[in-house]
């Protein structure tokens, strides 16, 4: 039987489960980049991910999400537009109220930011995670439910809590280097389809042996 890869262009990979959406065919904002097969699960309205789950996103900073990421219900990305000034007596954003106050919009637009928010490949986000602006989350990381991620997360790190702290790493430093070198998320879809069981449950040795040659 010919092995056929899953289709990364469909909105609902499970036709009878509208709560699950693939993000790449869903997202339209030029400020959000998503890799193939990354999905969001929400029983209320998964298709509203751009407006309900990516907040205060006025640019120019981008949200960059890799391939094969899994987002539990209620994951939120807080973007740099949420920042308020803290170097004066008041944190209130007067210029956005309009009128002559808007003449001072530079007091808001000139706020320093932490740059793009970047999520690697194969990252699993539990229920209700909040990611703060400019955070970088490494490949293969796991973010526990309810976490508030304020700092960068290493490749294959497991973090949890508020603020999220490193609980453990899924592999040793040498093993992480081998996993990053094999980069299974970049394999051709047909080759990946042939080796799904190895990717999901094999050893690193088996994964390396399965990697495409040439």
Rosetta silent file (secondary structure, phi, psi, omega in degrees, C-alpha in Angstrom):
SEQUENCE: XXXXXXXXXXXXXXXXXXXXXXXXXXXXXXXXXXXXXXXXXXXXXXXXXXXXXXXXXXXXXXXXXXXXXXXXXXXXXXXXXXXXXXXXXXXXXXXXXXXXXXXXXXXXXXXXXXXXXXXXXXXXXXXXXXXXXXXXXXXXXXXXXXXXXXXXXXXXXXXXXXXXXXXXXXXXXXXXXXXXXXXXXXXXXXXXXXXXXXXXXXXXXXXXXXXXXX
SCORE:     score description
SCORE:     0.000 S_00000001
   1 L     0.000  132.759  179.258    0.000    0.000    0.000 S_00000001
   2 L   -71.520  132.161  179.415    1.319    3.433   -0.939 S_00000001
   3 L   -86.263  120.939 -176.681    1.954    5.657    2.080 S_00000001
   4 L  -107.761  123.467  178.797    0.289    9.038    1.573 S_00000001
   5 L   -63.897  154.111  172.962    1.399   12.009    3.732 S_00000001
   6 L   -64.531  152.705 -177.103   -1.182   14.021    5.650 S_00000001
   7 L   -88.475  114.599 -177.987   -2.331   17.177    3.870 S_00000001
   8 L   -79.948   -0.406 -176.093   -0.851   20.327    5.515 S_00000001
   9 L  -100.125   -7.431 -179.542   -3.216   22.649    3.622 S_00000001
  10 L   -79.354  146.051  179.904   -6.516   21.500    5.127 S_00000001
  11 L   -74.635  -46.097 -178.664   -8.016   23.662    7.867 S_00000001
  12 L  -112.520  102.275 -179.232   -9.541   20.807    9.885 S_00000001
  13 L   -64.974  -28.843  172.244   -7.368   17.656    9.842 S_00000001
  14 L  -105.859  101.042 -174.811  -10.184   15.791   11.654 S_00000001
  15 L   -54.567  -30.324 -178.508  -13.297   16.609    9.597 S_00000001
  16 L   -93.642    8.311  179.197  -15.595   15.635   12.471 S_00000001
  17 L  -128.993   80.412 -178.767  -13.633   17.684   15.027 S_00000001
  18 L   -64.688  -10.754  179.228  -13.922   21.408   14.162 S_00000001
  19 L   -72.107  -13.517 -179.026  -12.184   22.237   17.437 S_00000001
  20 E  -109.442  125.367  179.038   -8.841   21.297   15.838 S_00000001
  21 E  -129.882  143.762  167.693   -7.312   23.561   13.180 S_00000001
  22 E   -81.128  133.175 -171.943   -4.034   23.632   11.333 S_00000001
  23 H   -79.780  -31.376 -177.055   -2.630   27.117   11.795 S_00000001
  24 H   -60.627  -47.328  177.568   -0.717   27.561    8.542 S_00000001
  25 H   -75.442  -11.532 -178.399   -3.836   27.566    6.309 S_00000001
  26 H   -88.024  -45.229 -170.098   -5.745   29.585    8.934 S_00000001
  27 L   -73.144  132.543  179.860   -3.445   32.504    9.708 S_00000001
  28 L  -114.177  -19.870 -175.707   -3.589   35.522    7.381 S_00000001
  29 L   -64.746  133.211  175.779   -1.642   38.180    9.313 S_00000001
  30 L   -70.059   -8.680  179.274    1.740   39.086    7.794 S_00000001
  31 L   -91.758   -0.611  179.325    2.982   39.433   11.363 S_00000001
  32 E  -124.385  127.653  176.148    2.475   35.717   12.089 S_00000001
  33 E  -118.741  131.455 -177.503    4.478   32.915   10.482 S_00000001
  34 E  -133.888  136.522  176.910    3.542   29.268   11.081 S_00000001
  35 L   -81.994  168.436 -177.357    5.126   26.054    9.864 S_00000001
  36 L   -64.092  143.488  172.733    3.265   23.083    8.445 S_00000001
  37 L    74.989   -4.977  173.997    1.174   20.801   10.687 S_00000001
  38 L   -67.082  135.138 -172.625    1.250   23.047   13.767 S_00000001
  39 E  -134.276  159.278  176.876   -2.257   22.929   15.234 S_00000001
  40 E  -125.811  139.718 -178.460   -4.528   24.533   17.809 S_00000001
  41 E  -120.274  118.831 -179.324   -7.293   22.775   19.767 S_00000001
  42 L  -153.135  121.378 -177.894  -10.182   24.833   21.184 S_00000001
  43 L   -72.097  -15.672 -177.308  -13.829   23.722   21.653 S_00000001
  44 L   -85.862  -64.438  179.826  -15.119   27.294   21.501 S_00000001
  45 L  -158.574   83.117 -178.325  -13.663   28.838   18.343 S_00000001
  46 H   -63.748  -26.804 -176.612  -10.315   27.515   17.186 S_00000001
  47 H   -74.023   -7.832  178.926  -10.542   29.560   13.985 S_00000001
  48 H   -94.179   21.379 -175.858  -10.264   32.808   15.995 S_00000001
  49 H   -52.282  -44.129 -175.767   -6.660   32.048   16.950 S_00000001
  50 H   -60.747  -36.164 -175.468   -5.286   35.262   15.423 S_00000001
  51 H   -98.203  -29.101 -177.272   -7.547   37.538   17.453 S_00000001
  52 H   -94.758  -22.785 -172.152   -8.158   35.546   20.642 S_00000001
  53 L  -115.953  -13.098  175.111   -4.753   33.969   21.165 S_00000001
  54 E  -118.961  105.623 -167.552   -2.303   36.533   19.791 S_00000001
  55 E  -109.974  146.765  177.126   -2.899   39.722   21.761 S_00000001
  56 L    58.175   42.891 -173.145   -1.723   43.349   21.437 S_00000001
  57 L  -103.248   87.172 -177.470   -0.053   42.532   18.134 S_00000001
  58 L  -106.588   -4.050  178.625    0.455   45.817   16.337 S_00000001
  59 L    83.307  174.619    4.395    3.938   45.138   14.974 S_00000001
  60 L   -82.950   -5.107 -179.475    6.572   45.377   13.779 S_00000001
  61 L   -61.291  145.522 -178.395    7.566   42.402   15.920 S_00000001
  62 L  -111.057  158.307  168.100    6.479   39.039   14.558 S_00000001
  63 E  -103.994  118.490 -178.510    5.265   35.785   16.022 S_00000001
  64 E  -115.864  119.670 -177.286    7.208   32.946   14.391 S_00000001
  65 E  -119.584  133.625 -178.742    6.016   29.380   14.992 S_00000001
  66 L   -79.254 -165.323 -178.964    7.789   26.298   13.661 S_00000001
  67 L   -87.551  156.244  170.522    6.432   23.040   12.271 S_00000001
  68 L    58.354   36.095  176.078    4.658   20.251   14.178 S_00000001
  69 L   -95.174  146.056 -178.970    3.758   22.346   17.243 S_00000001
  70 E  -118.395  121.698 -177.928    0.759   21.445   19.405 S_00000001
  71 E  -113.072  118.148  175.708   -1.189   24.209   21.167 S_00000001
  72 L   -73.143  165.206 -179.473   -3.633   23.342   23.919 S_00000001
  73 L   -54.153  135.155  172.595   -6.800   25.343   24.506 S_00000001
  74 L    82.591    8.121  174.310   -6.256   28.882   25.747 S_00000001
  75 L   -62.968  132.810 -178.381   -2.596   29.334   24.844 S_00000001
  76 E  -126.848  137.311  172.046   -1.968   33.085   24.635 S_00000001
  77 E  -108.905  117.648  175.923    0.865   35.069   23.128 S_00000001
  78 E   -92.582  119.164 -175.953    1.246   38.545   24.642 S_00000001
  79 L   -97.248  174.034 -172.084    3.021   40.727   22.100 S_00000001
  80 H   -60.925  -22.792  179.182    5.056   43.906   22.541 S_00000001
  81 H   -63.233  -10.533  178.747    2.033   46.141   21.984 S_00000001
  82 H   -80.699  -10.797 -174.626    0.965   45.332   25.540 S_00000001
  83 L   -68.593  145.313  173.181    3.851   47.318   27.010 S_00000001
  84 L  -123.233  154.275  176.589    3.259   50.528   29.002 S_00000001
  85 L   -67.159  143.070  176.695    5.792   53.118   30.052 S_00000001
  86 L  -129.569    9.455 -175.623    7.219   52.686   33.535 S_00000001
  87 L   -97.007    3.969  177.410    9.833   55.443   33.528 S_00000001
  88 L  -128.534 -177.213 -177.896    7.454   58.242   34.594 S_00000001
  89 L   -61.682  -34.898 -175.998    4.841   58.786   37.287 S_00000001
  90 L  -117.708  142.304  174.593    1.976   57.208   35.269 S_00000001
  91 L   -95.052   -0.275 -174.725    1.755   53.981   33.268 S_00000001
  92 L   -70.711  134.263 -177.655   -1.522   55.057   31.592 S_00000001
  93 L   -85.069   69.730 -176.743   -1.336   55.158   27.736 S_00000001
  94 H   -47.311  -45.336 -172.679   -2.873   58.652   27.288 S_00000001
  95 H   -60.005  -27.305 -177.448   -2.164   58.982   23.507 S_00000001
  96 H   -75.808   -8.309  179.266   -4.405   56.060   22.500 S_00000001
  97 H   -79.547  -11.414  177.172   -7.422   57.897   23.948 S_00000001
  98 L    90.580 -163.798 -176.497   -7.361   60.378   21.045 S_00000001
  99 H    62.574 -154.801 -179.370   -7.880   64.112   20.948 S_00000001
 100 H   -69.453  -14.321  176.865   -4.832   66.272   21.419 S_00000001
 101 H   -63.162  -28.098 -176.787   -3.355   63.484   23.552 S_00000001
 102 H   -66.686  -15.324  177.507   -2.648   61.589   20.333 S_00000001
 103 H   -65.457  -14.065 -177.883    0.025   64.162   19.499 S_00000001
 104 H  -105.790   28.179 -174.792    2.204   62.382   22.028 S_00000001
 105 L   -63.995  -21.054  177.933    1.983   58.963   20.394 S_00000001
 106 H   -61.211  -23.407  178.191    5.775   58.768   20.238 S_00000001
 107 H   -67.360  -19.280  177.207    5.688   58.115   23.969 S_00000001
 108 H  -101.360  -47.342 -176.577    4.110   54.752   23.117 S_00000001
 109 H   -66.001  -21.988 -179.001    5.572   53.923   19.723 S_00000001
 110 L   -88.385    5.628  179.921    9.067   54.573   21.032 S_00000001
 111 L   -64.328  139.105  176.878    8.850   51.936   23.752 S_00000001
 112 L   -69.638  146.345  177.558   11.690   49.370   23.631 S_00000001
 113 L  -124.106  169.906 -179.573   10.715   45.832   22.664 S_00000001
 114 L   -98.299    7.041  178.713   12.306   42.408   22.977 S_00000001
 115 L    87.572 -167.165 -177.137   11.962   41.575   19.288 S_00000001
 116 L   -62.736  150.052  168.457   10.139   38.683   17.662 S_00000001
 117 E   -94.214  125.178 -171.011    8.535   35.894   19.667 S_00000001
 118 E  -125.537  126.597  176.207    9.950   32.642   18.276 S_00000001
 119 E  -115.095  128.175 -179.505    8.708   29.087   18.774 S_00000001
 120 L   -72.663 -163.909  178.267   10.836   26.242   17.431 S_00000001
 121 L   -90.202  150.829  173.499    9.661   23.001   15.858 S_00000001
 122 L    59.391   46.045  177.873    7.882   20.182   17.701 S_00000001
 123 L  -103.919  135.632 -179.339    6.911   22.237   20.767 S_00000001
 124 E  -110.346  119.647  177.649    4.007   21.096   22.960 S_00000001
 125 E  -106.234  125.277  176.556    2.008   23.747   24.833 S_00000001
 126 L   -77.272 -179.662 -177.179   -0.357   22.637   27.581 S_00000001
 127 L   -60.285  132.771  169.082   -3.701   24.194   28.482 S_00000001
 128 L    69.660   24.883  177.767   -3.763   27.894   29.297 S_00000001
 129 L   -72.518  143.588  174.108   -0.107   28.733   28.705 S_00000001
 130 E  -121.093  128.568 -179.618    0.818   32.426   28.442 S_00000001
 131 E  -112.971  124.622 -176.972    3.923   33.475   26.524 S_00000001
 132 L   -84.737  165.434 -172.867    5.300   36.952   27.140 S_00000001
 133 L   -59.435  143.154  171.893    6.826   39.231   24.460 S_00000001
 134 L    73.029    9.475 -179.590   10.140   38.411   22.817 S_00000001
 135 L   -76.338  145.820  174.630   10.482   34.925   24.290 S_00000001
 136 E  -119.194  123.096 -177.308   12.318   32.248   22.302 S_00000001
 137 E  -112.313  124.517 -172.697   11.242   28.653   22.824 S_00000001
 138 L   -74.773  168.012  178.015   13.567   25.921   21.567 S_00000001
 139 L   -60.084  143.847  172.984   12.861   22.862   19.454 S_00000001
 140 L    69.227   11.854 -178.257   11.235   19.903   21.183 S_00000001
 141 L   -76.481  160.235  175.866   10.312   21.859   24.301 S_00000001
 142 E  -127.872  126.851 -179.028    7.306   21.085   26.520 S_00000001
 143 E  -112.892  114.838 -174.233    5.422   23.890   28.285 S_00000001
 144 L   -66.682  152.063  179.952    3.286   22.699   31.204 S_00000001
 145 L   -53.996  138.494  176.384   -0.357   23.755   31.530 S_00000001
 146 L    78.142    4.160 -177.856   -0.889   27.141   33.146 S_00000001
 147 L   -72.389  149.737  170.638    2.702   28.263   32.701 S_00000001
 148 E  -116.361  107.481 -172.310    3.643   31.910   32.201 S_00000001
 149 E   -91.327  110.078 -177.253    6.748   31.911   30.034 S_00000001
 150 L  -110.258  -15.073 -179.175    8.820   35.037   30.654 S_00000001
 151 L  -127.590  164.267  179.761   12.285   33.761   29.692 S_00000001
 152 L   -61.562  149.335 -179.461   13.765   31.749   26.845 S_00000001
 153 E  -115.059  129.861 -177.668   13.292   27.968   26.924 S_00000001
 154 L   -72.793  162.559  174.750   16.155   25.693   25.806 S_00000001
 155 L   -55.495  132.170  178.028   15.835   23.000   23.148 S_00000001
 156 L    59.514   25.584  174.192   14.053   19.947   24.579 S_00000001
 157 E   -86.318  150.283  173.564   13.496   21.700   27.891 S_00000001
 158 E  -112.865  118.853 -177.389   10.436   21.029   30.062 S_00000001
 159 E  -124.249  156.718  178.420    9.235   24.146   31.889 S_00000001
 160 E  -163.628  158.634  175.148    6.345   24.936   34.193 S_00000001
 161 L   106.015  179.605  179.170    5.017   27.426   36.719 S_00000001
 162 E  -134.272  104.966   -4.777    4.498   31.183   37.033 S_00000001
 163 L   -72.049  153.578 -176.422    7.017   32.362   36.103 S_00000001
 164 L   -65.044  134.996  177.257    7.951   29.214   34.215 S_00000001
 165 E  -121.850  154.521  178.214   11.145   27.516   35.380 S_00000001
 166 E   -69.697  120.412  178.023   13.158   24.702   33.833 S_00000001
 167 E   -87.934  -45.133  177.737   12.003   21.433   35.397 S_00000001
 168 E  -168.888  173.020  170.575   14.261   19.150   33.402 S_00000001
 169 E  -110.388  146.567 -175.687   15.567   18.485   29.921 S_00000001
 170 L   -73.179  -24.412 -178.516   14.213   15.618   27.887 S_00000001
 171 L  -141.864  164.827  176.109   17.669   14.570   26.691 S_00000001
 172 L   -71.279  168.166 -179.094   21.321   15.083   27.579 S_00000001
 173 H   -58.981  -42.867  179.094   23.316   17.884   25.969 S_00000001
 174 H   -65.826  -40.121  179.992   24.971   15.465   23.519 S_00000001
 175 H   -66.495  -38.482  177.256   21.629   13.874   22.650 S_00000001
 176 H   -60.991  -42.517  178.960   20.051   17.267   22.022 S_00000001
 177 H   -60.585  -39.768  179.022   22.876   18.086   19.616 S_00000001
 178 H   -67.125  -41.071  179.271   22.211   14.836   17.734 S_00000001
 179 H   -65.029  -40.315  178.474   18.475   15.538   17.563 S_00000001
 180 H   -66.776  -34.128  179.394   19.063   19.041   16.237 S_00000001
 181 H   -68.986  -36.949 -178.721   21.455   17.642   13.632 S_00000001
 182 H   -77.299  -29.684  172.654   18.929   15.084   12.380 S_00000001
 183 L    40.513   60.747 -174.850   16.154   17.755   12.284 S_00000001
 184 H   -59.072  -25.799 -178.083   13.395   15.298   11.400 S_00000001
 185 H   -66.443  -13.990  177.577   10.884   18.161   10.990 S_00000001
 186 H   -99.682    2.589  178.332   12.690   19.122    7.777 S_00000001
 187 L   -65.480  148.624  172.242   12.476   15.655    6.210 S_00000001
 188 L   -55.933  144.100 -175.112   10.440   15.385    2.988 S_00000001
 189 H   -55.947  -39.692 -178.695    6.822   14.518    3.797 S_00000001
 190 H   -65.345  -41.037  179.905    7.006   11.172    1.983 S_00000001
 191 H   -69.339  -41.670  177.808   10.115   10.121    3.913 S_00000001
 192 H   -60.986  -41.118  179.657    8.654   11.287    7.214 S_00000001
 193 H   -59.563  -37.775 -179.776    5.478    9.324    6.501 S_00000001
 194 H   -68.157  -25.195 -173.484    7.529    6.179    6.061 S_00000001
 195 L  -120.977   26.947 -179.033    9.226    6.659    9.430 S_00000001
 196 H   -56.740  -41.757 -177.408    6.466    8.090   11.640 S_00000001
 197 H   -64.156  -36.538  177.959    6.782    5.274   14.179 S_00000001
 198 H   -68.442  -41.116  179.685   10.502    5.928   14.576 S_00000001
 199 H   -63.768  -37.717 -175.868    9.938    9.668   15.013 S_00000001
 200 H   -83.483  -34.012 -170.910    7.275    9.083   17.654 S_00000001
 201 H  -138.868    6.568 -178.548    8.703    6.182   19.626 S_00000001
 202 L   -86.180  176.575  174.856   12.181    5.284   18.368 S_00000001
 203 L   -87.642  169.294  177.145   15.622    5.891   19.822 S_00000001
 204 H   -65.012  -37.686  176.362   17.987    8.594   18.635 S_00000001
 205 H   -57.790  -46.297 -179.540   20.112    5.874   17.015 S_00000001
 206 H   -65.599  -36.577  179.086   17.078    4.657   15.086 S_00000001
 207 H   -65.084  -42.555  178.826   16.156    8.203   14.122 S_00000001
 208 H   -63.568  -39.499  179.272   19.649    8.841   12.753 S_00000001
 209 H   -67.491  -30.051 -178.290   19.530    5.601   10.753 S_00000001
 210 H   -81.565  -13.573 -174.982   16.144    6.598    9.311 S_00000001
 211 L   -60.226  143.171  178.616   17.321   10.049    8.186 S_00000001
 212 L   -63.127  145.593 -178.191   17.265   10.625    4.423 S_00000001
 213 L   -99.451  151.513  174.668   20.638   10.268    2.703 S_00000001
 214 L    86.876    0.000    0.000   22.277   12.647    0.301 S_00000001
